[in-house]
């Protein structure tokens, strides 16, 4: 499945509920999931990290859907490499 297909799947599963909840509360759920991913990374358990990563992506996709953002289109920002230096891999200096 590509990113658009996953976004459509998440819409089928949750869009009605997420839209009713609203973008701010739904975004807060996303942030909570990011915290869970952070905890999983600290513990170093690959299965839990993978699970929390999927949850973060699903919540981010639903936030995008509520805001009428096509994830596939949005990611075109990176299609030609780093948006700043246009290189792959990025050669921007860390500050």
C-alpha positions in Angstrom: 0.0 0.0 0.0 1.2 3.5 -0.7 0.7 6.5 1.6 -2.5 7.6 -0.1 -4.0 4.2 0.4 -3.1 4.2 4.1 -4.7 7.6 4.5 -7.9 6.4 2.8 -7.9 3.3 5.0 -7.6 5.4 8.2 -10.4 7.7 6.9 -12.6 4.6 6.4 -11.8 3.4 9.9 -11.9 6.7 11.9 -12.8 9.8 9.9 -16.3 10.2 11.2 -15.3 9.8 14.8 -12.1 12.0 14.4 -14.0 14.8 12.6 -16.6 14.8 15.3 -13.9 15.1 18.0 -12.3 17.9 16.1 -8.8 18.8 14.9 -7.5 20.1 18.2 -8.5 17.1 20.3 -7.4 14.7 17.5 -4.1 16.4 17.3 -3.7 16.0 21.1 -4.2 12.2 20.6 -1.4 12.3 18.0 0.9 14.1 20.5 0.1 11.5 23.1 1.0 8.8 20.7 4.3 10.5 20.0 5.0 10.4 23.8 4.3 6.7 23.8 6.7 6.2 20.8 9.3 8.1 22.8 8.9 5.8 25.8 9.0 2.8 23.6 12.3 4.0 22.0 13.8 4.6 25.4 12.9 1.0 26.4 14.4 -0.3 23.1 11.7 -3.0 22.4 11.5 -3.2 18.6 7.9 -4.7 18.5 6.6 -1.9 20.8 8.5 0.8 18.8 6.9 -0.5 15.6 3.4 -0.6 17.1 3.7 3.0 18.5 5.3 4.2 15.2 2.2 2.8 13.3 -0.1 4.6 15.8 1.7 7.9 15.3 1.5 7.6 11.6 -2.3 6.7 11.7 -3.0 9.7 14.0 -0.9 12.0 11.8 -2.8 10.8 8.7 -6.2 11.4 10.3 -5.1 15.0 11.3 -4.2 15.5 7.7 -7.5 14.2 6.6 -9.4 16.5 8.9 -7.4 19.4 7.6 -7.9 18.3 4.0 -4.2 17.6 3.4 -3.3 14.8 1.0 -0.3 13.1 2.7 1.1 11.8 -0.7 1.0 15.4 -2.1 2.5 16.9 1.0 5.4 14.5 0.9 6.3 15.7 -2.6 8.2 18.4 -0.7 11.0 15.8 -0.3 10.8 14.2 -3.8 13.9 16.0 -5.1 15.9 15.6 -1.9 16.4 17.9 1.0 14.1 21.0 0.6 17.0 23.3 1.6 20.0 21.9 -0.2 18.2 19.7 -2.8 20.7 16.9 -2.2 20.2 13.2 -1.3 21.6 12.6 1.2 21.3 16.0 2.8 24.5 18.0 3.0 23.2 20.9 5.1 25.4 21.9 8.0 24.0 21.1 11.4 23.7 24.1 13.6 
